[in-house]
Amino acid sequence: VARADARMAKFFSGVFNYVFNELLVESLANSRAFQRFAVRTDKAMREAQASGKLTDVAKAPGEAAKTATEYGRAVWDELTRQAAEMERNAKQKAGGGK
């Protein structure tokens, strides 16, 4: 019984991870905020490297931390928005589409 439970838990964990990853990738791919963040970050990194201010991200922990914080904020905002949308959709379906 314990092995069956472990297999079921592993199965559901895999399904959850797959769905979560698909949701994350889809929401980020369609997120204007995330796209703007990615373009700004790429531009800033290229400019910093071209000017000689940044030769290696590992040598600039402050910049890397700032970028990671902005990325985390964009991801969190998008996930929060998607979760709210999913909740609204679930309530509409449960209520018969009201």
Buried (B, 14 or more C-beta within 10 A) or exposed (E): EEEEEEEEEEEEEEEEEEEEEEBBEEBBEEBEBBEEBBEEBEEBBEEBEEEEEBEEEEEBEEBEEEBEEEBEEBBEEBBEEBEEEEEEEEEEEEEEEE
